[in-house]
Amino acid sequence: MDTKGVVDMAITPDIRDYLAELARKLDATGHGQRGTLLAAAQEFLGWSQGTIYRQLKAACGWSSERKVRSDKGSTSVADEALQMLGAMQRESLRDNGKQTLFTTTARSILEQNGTHLGVSNAHLNRLIAARSLNIASQRQVDPVQALRAPHPNYLHEVDPSLCLVYYLKGRQHIMREREFYKNKLENFAKVKLKVWRYVLYDRASGALVVWYCEAAGENQHSLFDFLMFAWSKSEGRLFHGVPKFLLWDKGSANTSSAIKNLLRRLEVEPLEHEAGNARAKGGVEVGNNIVETQFESRIRFEPVNDIAELNAASSAWAEAYNANLVPHQDTRLRRPGLAEPVARYDLWQLIRAEQLRLLPPVEVCRALMTSREVERKVNPDMTIQFKHPQADASAFYSVRGLDGITVGSTVAVSALVYGDCAVQIEAPRFDGEMLTYRLEPNRDYDVYGQRLDAAVPGIEYKSQPETAIEQAAKAMDELAYPDLDAKVARAKNVTPFGGQLDSHRHLQKVEHPAYLPRQGSEIDTPEHLRAEAPKLSAMQAMLRIAEAIGRNLTAEENAWLRSTFKEGVPEDRVSALIEQFTRPAAVPPATNTGGLRAV
């Protein structure tokens, strides 16, 4: 029976000679006459024509040299239709990766909506596959980004998984598919306290830490206990220490405020991979599989009675696995960049002292996890006062020169574990973004309790680093008084900006509309107080006013003057009228046809 596997079979010298002779005959024969030779070869060898061609190429380097069709790769189906066909199937994928729409149904929908495809479904599948529009191609669309940790304890990956082991009435049980499949969830619900497996993977060395607990589900209490177990120094275990970064998924326990508070105090930056992208932490995913297949498979044959015994057994296995000491088994780490496999603990021991951050006592970590930030007001000397939990007395921390922090402002302060009573302070920036700083207290004092970095009068003067406010003030002073000392310039009353700012001259050039004087009523004065002032005729008054204001009165102004002073214009009113008429002529707006505007 001819199969593709024939290609991989060893060719005897006699068969190779036969194929070589066949190749020479095929070369000497035209394309139209090769069928007879190939038919004879098929009968003699019992191979298909395709297999003969493959063996001729593999054994003799012969090729039929058939001309490629000029229309190869082309199709009558429009690219847009193929893209639509692929997109519909892509949108049918469930979160678990199951495809729910295939070419047959998608083609029916497209045809019904006016898209004519015109070829068979099998050919459509070939066309979308050739263009990487099919589901199989799209599943590979996101390549995995390789991660690198510069040293051990730089990046830890953590992942909890539900374990198949559980304990019920003092006995170990293992969940079996026939008892706990999706249609028998009531059996799953009977196991109230399930066994959870927590695995930690050190990216640089590949070392594994495994820990088990009984719980109804993932929770922050179990996660805290696991981190304390994994990072603390335990008797009989080489691996310990706190990482700089922690990679995990977006589980509710991981994102709880208490756990985040603990990580902030330990200066561990959590990294969360994108939902559904478990490959981002592939190291710990592989670690879970290693634990399940190489450790949990053992307890089926030697059961343990409870979680304590399970953890003792898993710790012993992990130590042997990391050290490549599992009897009759090679558990060394294999990577392309390693010249030869290396035990995981041999790599972990390359860690340097400054890279190994020791975990404080669990009681301290628990207190740090539940502690809250406190607020402190910035003193006039740009310091804050804070008592660190590890200190016997409060200390002063300098915040001078830090953006967003000024005298009298309030900052949030929280204690950190590492460093000399280090603290983290946070202050909002002008745009609302939170600025974060790490500080250690001032320690340099003389025997009198004075800061050694302070200036000594008469000997030296030390200017403190400028705050953001001082820097802004300096920039504004340089703008207002270029090439001058701002304080001296202000004392000498020097005009800012060189007097080049037009702050009011432009007001004199504003064009106002002319307003006719509003006719008013004179105050009635007693007879004995009235003094008869000489009066001018309307014409005399208009001549004097026109001469004074440099223009003739308009017809409206003329009419107003005559109607107002029918009996003559008092001599003492002429100056006031001149001042009134000095204003621009009252020309009513073009849109206002109802008369003059009155004032």
Secondary structure, 3 states (H helix, E strand, C coil): CCCHHHHHCCCCHHHHHHHHHHHHHHHHCCHHHHHHHHHHHHHHHCCCHHHHHHHHHHHHCCCCCCCCCCCCCCCCCCHHHHHHHHHHHHHCECCCCCECCCHHHHHHHHHHCCCCCCCCHHHHHHHHHHCCCCHHHHCCCCCCCCCCCCCCCCEEEEEEEECCEEEECCEEEECCHHHHCHHHHHHHHHCCCEEEEEEEEECCCCCEEEEEEEECCCCHHHHHHHHHHHHCCCCCCCCCCECCEEEECCCCCCCCHHHHHHHHHCCCEEEECCCCCHHHHHHHHHHHHHHHHHCHHHHCCCCCCCHHHHHHHHHHHHHHHHCCCCCCCCCCECCCCCCCCECHHHHHCCCCHHHCECCCCHHHHHHHHHCCCEEEECCCCCEEEECCCCCCCCEEEECCCCCCCCCCCEEEEEECCCCCCCEEEEEECCCCCEEEEEECCCCCECCCCCECCCCCCCCCCCCCCCCHHHHHHHHHHHHHCCCCCHHHHHHCCCCHHHHCCCCCHHHHHCCCCCCECCCCCCCCCCHHHCCCCCEECHHHHHHHHHHHHCCCCCHHHHHHHHHHCCCCEEHHHHHHHHHHHCCCCCCCCCCCCCCCCEC
